[in-house]
Amino acid sequence: MSLQYPPAGYPVMSGIILTTLITAIVHLSFGIPLFVLNGLGYLGLLVLLYAPLAGLERFRPAVRYVLIGYTVLTIVLYFVMGPPFMAVGLLTKAVELVLVILLVLEASRARSADR
């Protein structure tokens, strides 16, 4: 994927990058091992999704769905475990919800383009 000539979905892709970075940074900033691992997971999946490596191209749809599942799991576990950081946590969950919506939109566009 070349950004020399941005694709039609560039605003969605930019939103995915921004929301993923926000949630990763928030999780990393707490310094708690579980949160740090969660933040690193977000960063790793983001790299796999958009790194300009031809070998990753065929895995992008699967990575996108893994990132959706990872984000939904993070949201669910936040409420199951009992939110230790209420205000920041709820704001981060809102960002993660936007991330899921953008990923679903991008997946839908990708499926439509393949047809």
Order of alpha helices (4+ residues) and beta strands (2+ residues): alpha-alpha-alpha-alpha
